[in-house]
Amino acid sequence: MSRRTGVTLAAGIVMLVVMIVIIPNLTLERRIQERKLASELYQARCAGCHELEGGIGSPLDPRVLSSYGTAQLLFNYVRLAMPYEAPRTLSDKEYWLTVAHLLRSRGMVDVDAVVNEETAEGITLDGSES
């Protein structure tokens, strides 16, 4: 085997290791961080109205959330009207994180489900698939 072939083979093995081991771990770490941020965001901006007894917002249980039909329609409403005291003050990413947190924490989507502008129209909130 020539030196050049050996170097190419070694580079290929390194790339495989990166693709198989490192990238999935980075993706998993990113998802964990996003879920943590989503939970903190919900607690800071939503829970005061929706989780406390006597809060001005209705509890966001699956029955209420399913009334929006799809994750996209839920996102549209949340972005338009929330947070109550300062609507439209979050970034679109923060609104998507919040919607994903609501759906995951209420068991309406799988914990690993991707909820964003590309997938939201296909995520029905009545338990069926679009």
URRAFEN-V355153 format. One record per helix or strand of 3 or more residues. SS is the DSSP state (2 for helix, 1 for strand). FROM is the first residue (numbers start at 1). LEN is the number of residues. If there is no record, write none. Layout:
ss	from	len
SS	FROM	LEN
SS	FROM	LEN
This chain:
ss	from	len
2	3	43
2	47	4
2	62	5
2	71	11
2	92	14
2	120	3
